[in-house]
């Protein structure tokens, strides 16, 4: 069980530089009141941020820092689990995330996400989703159980029943089977390799036993033919190399110069074309205009004639240069084509040499094998005994591999069966089946206390069936907001009961955020108070409300939040608890 002790914060939201502190285990029931915006729900945001790194409401992290002081935002929560005392500290500007156990800070060498996992999975055993189903029922940023998707509903119930370990075990089993599959692949590969070696060794022994002088002569003849072929290939490579050398002479430099000259000609052509375009525009101007369009003065006819004549002369000159560029380009393209052809020939001849070299290597390896075979034939008598010993060792190795493969296959099959049991449809479903009647029974009991007389039932897929007294079927969404809230409240208290039964994620803390202010009528308020008064002494209930007048006298203590100079302040007071008639 998590026994929350103290929550404190400063420079958090509208709170100033002085610590605001709430004793979470001091009172069985506490009413929190205040005007809208006074900071009533800051407690929830501070607690959620401390435990999970994000507030209860939909507020961005930078917005949590008080805008006046704009630094040293800090929240702390202290709690006890068993015999261990914990304190979690978070801060913004500067960023702080510390977990203390019995006065010593836990190692922070791991990444922040891993540090958070330690807190959620190993210490409080609560995640953000479960926290809002067991500890908090609120109107802000709260998604009731009945509004969660089926998988998220399952996650909540698995956390409550503390069966999430089966999912972790399933992951481990899957990882183990992946490792086993890899090992089986290696063994299969080694088995295939060993079988191949056995076949080769067996064939070798038979070959040695049956070889004769005629076989030696056959192999020597093949060696002679291979050597002759190697010589021919080497001679051919020599000729090809000479041809490549002739073709390569000046090829690279020629291609480089040709491409450079081509770029220069293209540049000249572009420049000449630009000049012609300019001359055309100039000629057109003097042909079409008798007066200057800018100053409106007449243009001298002699000047026009002079300009047109000069433009025509310049155009003729440029055209001649363009014709020269075109002629050079044609010659150059022909030269580039010739060089590219030579380059292609070099590549082809190089490819032929590579093919010849591969064939030479193959023939050399073949000659090596034939020579080795002849040597083995000639020394077969002395080598046969060793070859038979090697063959037996290979067979022994094969048997060992087969035994290992059998063992691994058995382990893989066993893990596969366990994996099937650990799936959502396996052990977890059986456990959930056992608790579903209890869940449904408790929920219906709380619904009756809340004067909502329907029969609520969750099935194995976590879908609800709700029937009226007249056996009419309804869904959660078909009810009014007030009726929905009664179902949400019934489930909240059911989850707390289940958590207490399992001792998984049970806690002393219960927070109702504006629950009394929303859709509950007067009877709904009275009925909810009935439930709160029946809670055990280990439960510390905090009710946040801006309608404190209807709840005055129903709680042991009261906390009032108010604004002073734009900062949230807190005032604690005890109240005389009126007896509530149940």
N, C-alpha and C positions, 0 to 999 in steps of 0.2 A: 504493500500500500504506500502511496505517496502522501505524506503529511506536509502540506504546504504551510510554512511558518510566517514568512515576512515578504512583502513586496514593497520596493521603494523605487523612486525615479526622480530625476531632476533635468531641467532644460529639455523636457520631453513634451512635444506638442505645445500646449499653452501654459505649461508649468515652468516656473522660473528657476533660478540657480539654487534655491533651497530645496532640500530633500522633502519629498512627500512620501510618507510611509504608512502602510496598512498592515496590521497584524491579521494574518489570514486564519489563524487558529484560535483567536481570542474569544469569539462569540459564536454561538450556535446560529444566530440569525442577525443579519445586519441589513438595514435599509439605506440605500444610497440615493440621495435626492439632489436636486439643483435645477436651475433654469437651463433651457436649451443653450448649448455652447459653453456651459460652465465647466465641463470636463468630467462629467459623470462616467462616461465610457472609457476615459483615459486608462483606468485600471485594467480593463480588458486588453487594450492595445499594448500596454506596458508588459503585461503577463505573457501575451502571445508573442510579442517581439523578443522578450528575454528567452523564452523556451525554443522558439522556432525561427527567429530571425526575420519575422514579418508580423505586422500588426494584425489585430482582429478585423479591423475595417480595411477597406480598399484604399490605403494610403501609401504613396511612394516613400521609400526609405529617406530620401533627402528632406521630405516634408515633415518628418518626425522631429527634426531639430527645431527648438524654439526659435522663431524668426527674430526675436529681439536680441537675445544673447548670441545665437548662431554658432554655438560651440559647446563642448563638454556635455553633450547629451548622454545620459547614463541611466541604465535600468539594472536592478538586481532582484533576484528572487532566491529565497532560502527555503529548503525543504529537507525532510528526513525520509529515508527509505531504510527500513530495518534499523540497524544500529549505526548507519552512516549518515553524516550531516553534509549536505551539498549546498553550494552557492554557485549560481550562474550569473555572470556579469556580461553585459553588452554595452557598447558605447559607439557613438558617432561623433566624428570630429573631436578627438581622434577615434578611429575604429578600434573597438575592443571586443574580444570574445574569449571569455575565460570560464573554465569549469573547475571548481574547487571541491575537494572531497576531504572531509575531516581536517581542514586547515591547510591542505597542500593542493597546489594547482596541478591539474593533469597535464601531461606532456602535450605541447602545442606544435610539435614538429610536423604533424600531418596537415594536409590541406584542410581549409575551412569546412568544405563539404564533408570530409571524413570525420572531422571533429564534431560536426553536427550529427552525423550518423551515430557516433559514440553516445552522444547525449540522448537521442531518440530511441535507439535500438538496445543499448546496453544499460542505460540508467533509468530514464523515466518510462521506457517502453510505451511511448505515446507518440503518434505523429499528429500533424496539424489537423488532419481530417478526424481522427478519433477524439482529439481534444475537444472539438466542436460538437461531438455527439454525446460525450460523457460529462464534460465539465461545464460547458456553456450552452445555453439556449438564448439566442438573441435575435433581434430584428435586423441587425446591421451586419452585412457580409456573412450571413449565416445561411447555409443550405441544409434544411432539415433532411433527416434520413430518407423520408418518403420522396424527396425530390432529387435524390442521387440516382445516377445510372446504376443498373444491376451490378456491374463489376465493382463499383465503389461501395455499394451496399455490402457486397461480399467482403470487401477489404475491412470495413468497419467491424463486421461480425467476427471475422478471423482475428482481428486485433483483440476484441473482447474475450474471445474464447482461448486466446493465446495459442492459436494453431498456425500462426504464420511461420513457425519453425519448420513445419512440413514443407512449405514452399522453398525455404532455404535449403532443406535437405534434398528436395527434388533438384534444385540447381546444382548441388554438389554431386548428386548421382549422375546428372546429365554430363557434368564436367568429367567425372570418373569414366563414364562410358565413352566419351570422346577420346580420352587417353587410352582406354582399352582398345578402341577401334584402331587408333594409331599403332598400338603395339601389335594388334592382330595383322595389320597391313605389313608391318616389318617382318613378322614371323612368316606370313604367306610369301613375301618376297624372298626371304632366306630359304624357305622350303623349296620354292621354285628354283632358286640358284643351286641349292644342294642336290635336288633331283637332276638338274642339268649336269652338274659335276659328276654325279654317279653314272649318268648315261654316258658321258664322255669317257670317264675312267673305265667303265665296262667295255665300251667299244674299243678303247685303246688296248686293253688286255687281250681281247679277242683278236684284234688286229696283229698284235705282237705274236700271239700264238700261231697265227695262220700265215704270217708273212713268209716269203721265199725270196730266193735270188732273183727270180723273174720280176717280183714287185720292186726290188731295189733297182734293177735295170730300168723299169718303167719310170720310177721317180727320178733317176739320173737323167733319162732322156727328156723328161719334162723340165728339169732344171736347165739343161742345155738350151731347150727351146725358149724358156723364159729369159735366160741371159742374152740370147740373140735378139729377142724382141726388145729388151731393155736397151741394148746398144743402138738398134734402129730408132727407137724413140728419142734417145739422147742426141743422135745425129740430126733428127728432124727438129728438135728443140734448138740446136745450134744454128740451123738455117733460119728458123723463125726469129731467133734473137738478132741475127744480122739484118734481116728485113725490117724488124722493129727499130733497130738503131738508125737505119737509113731514113725511115719514115719519121722518126722522132727529131731528126736533126733540124733545128730551128723551128719546129712545129709550135711549141708553146709560145716562143717569142713572137712568131708570125701571127698567131691567133690574138695575142695581146695587142700587138700593134694595129692589126686589122680592126679589132673592136674599138680601140681608141680612135682610129681614123674615122670609123663609122659614126662615132659619137660627135666628132668634130664636124663632119659633113652635115649631120642632122642639125647641129647648132647653126652652121652657116646658112643652111636652107631656111631655117626658122627666121634668122636675122634678115635674109634677103626678102623673104615673103613679107616680113613686117615693114621693111623699107618700101616695097612695092605698094603695100596697103596705104602707107602714109602718102606716097606720091599720087596714088589714085585719088585720095581724099583732097589733096592739094589741087590737083588738076580739075577735079569736079567743082571745087570752090571757085576757081578763076573762070571756069566755063559758064557757071550758073549765076555769078554775081557781078554786076556792074558797079555796085557801091559797097562799101564796107558795112557789114551788118552791125558792127560795134560802134563806129563813130559817124556812120551815115554819109561819109565823104565818097565822091566818085573815085573809082579805081582807074588809073591811067591805062589806056588801051595798050600802049607800048610795054608798060610793066606787065600787063596780063599776058601779052604775047611772049615776052621774055620768060616769064615764070612757066608758061605752058611748054615752051620750047625746051627750057632747062629740065623740066620734069620728064618730058618725053625722052630726052637724051639720057638722063639718069636711069630711066626705066629700061631703056635698051641695054645700057651697060650692065644693070643688075640682072636682066634676063639672060644676058650672055654668061654672067657668072653662075646663074642657076643652071643653065644648060651644061656648063662645065662641071658643076657639082653632081648633076644627074649622071653625066658620063663617068665621073670618078666613082660614084656609088655603084653603078652597074659593074664596073671592073672590080671594085672591092668585094661586092657580093659574090661574084664568080670566084675570087680568090679565097674568100671565107668558106664557100662550099667545097672548094678543093681541099682546104686544110681540114675541114670537118670530115670529109671522106677519108683522108689519111688517118685522122684520129680514130674513126670507126674501125679501119683496118688494123690499127695497133691494138685496139681492144679485142678484136676477133683473134688475132694471132696470140695475144697474151692469154686469152681464154684457152686456146689450143695447147699452149705450153703448160698451163695449170692442169688441164685434163691429162696430158702426157705424164706430168709429174705424179699425179695421183695413181695412174696406171703403173708407173715405175715403182712407186712405193708398194702397191699391191703385189706386183710381181716379186719384189724383193722380199716381202713378208712371206709370200708363197714359197720362194726358194729357201728361206730360213726354216719354214715348217717342214718342207720336203727333206732338207738336210738333217733336221732334228729327227724326223721319222726314220731316215736311213740309219742314223747313229743308234737310235733306239732298237731298230731291227738287229743291228750287228751286236748290240750289247743286251739283247733281250733276256737272256738267261739270268744275268745278274740283277736285272731291274724288275723282273716279274714279281718277285716276292714282295718288294717294297710297294709296287703298284697295288697288289692284292691287300696289303696292310692299309694303304691309303683309302682303298675302296671300303674296307670295313669301318674305318674311322668315319667316313662320310655317312655310312648307313647308321652308325651309332648317333651321330649328330642329328640325322634326320629324325630318328625316334625321339630324341630329346625335344626337338622342335615340335613334333606332333603332340607330345605330352603337354608342353607349355601352351600350345594352341588350344588343346582340349580344356585345360584349366582356365584359360582366359575366356573361352567361349562360355563355360559354365558360369564364371563370374559375371560376364556381360549379360547372360540370360537372367541371372539372379537379380542384377541391378535393374534390368528392364522391367521385371515383375514388380520390384520395389517402386520404381519410377511410376508405374501405372497406379500403384496404391497411393502414391504421394500426390497424384494429380488432383485437380479440383473435384473430380468425380470419384475419388478414392476415399482415403481415410477421413479427409477433411469433411467431405459430404456426410459420412456416417456420423461424425461428431456433431456436425451442424444439425442433422436429423434428430439426434438425441436432445438437443437444446431447443429446437424449434417449438415443441409443445410447451416448454417452460416459458419461452419468450412470448408466445401467443397468450398463454394463461396470464402472465404478469401484465401484459399490455391491456388485456381485457379487464383485469381487476382495476388498474389505474383509470381506464376509461369509465368504469362504473362509478368510481369515486368522483370523477369529474362530471358526473351526470350525463354521460354520453353512452346511451345503451344500444350499442351495436356489437356485432361479433367480428373481431379483427383477426385475420389469419395471414401469416407469411408462409409461402411455400418454399421449396428447396431452391427455386430460381430467384427467390427474394422478391417475388411479385405478390402484391396484396390482394386479398379478397375480403370485402367488407359487406356484411349482410345486416339488414335491419331486423327488427323483431318479426316483421312480416316476411322475412326471407328474401327480400329484394336485394339484389346485388348492386354495389356501388364501387367506384374507384375513389382513391384519395382526392383526385382533382375535381370530383363532382361535388364535394362538400364546400360549405361556406368557409371564409377565413377563420371564423371563430371555431368551427368544428375541426378544421385542419390543425389549428393550434392545440386543441385538446389531444388529437392524435400525436402531434409532435411532443407534447409534454409527457404523455403516457409512455412513448418510446424512450424519451430521455431518462425517465426514472427506471424503466425496464433495463436499459443499458447499464445504469449504475448498479442495479441489483445483480445483473449477470456478472459484471466486473467484480463485485464483492464476492459472489459465489466462487468465481475462478481465481480471485486474488491476483488477477493479471494486471489490470490498469486501474484498479480502484483508487480513489482519492477522497480526501476529506472535503475538497472544494467543490461547491456548486454555485454557479453564477447565472442568474436570470436577468438578461439585459432587455429592459422595457417590455418584458413579457406581459406584465399586468396592464400595460398601456395600449396594447394593440387591439386584438379582436375579442378579448375575454369580456363577457358581460358581468354583472354583479354576482350572479350565481357561479360563474366560472372562476371569479376571483376567490370566492369563499371556498369552493371545492379545491382549488389549487392550494390554498392555505391549509386545508385539511391534510393534504399530502405532505406539505412542508413540516407540519407539526408532528407527523409520524416518523420523520427521519430520525435515525439514531443519533446519539450524542457525539459521534465521531464526524458528523457532517457539519461543515461550516458554510452556511448559505448566505450569499450576497444577492440582494435584489436591487437592480438599478431601475429607477423610475423617475419620471418628471411629474407624476401624479401622486406625490407623497401624501396628500391629504386623505386619500382613500385607504391608505395603508398605515397611517399613523397609529401607534399603539399595538401593532401586530408583530413587531420585531423587537428583539432585546436591545439592540443598539442602532444608532443612526449616524451616518456620515453625510454631511452636507458640503457640496462643492459650490463655490461662488467665485465671481471675478472681482479682482481688486487691481486697479491700474493695469488692466489687460492681462494679468496673470491669474491662473487658476489657483485657488486656495482651498484647503480642506479643513472642516471643523467636525470633530468627533464628539458625540454625546450619547449617553445611555438613555433609554426610554423605558417607561414602565410598560411592561408587556401585559396587555389585556388578555384575559382568557378567551380563547376562541372556541365557540361552541361547535362541536362536530356532530 
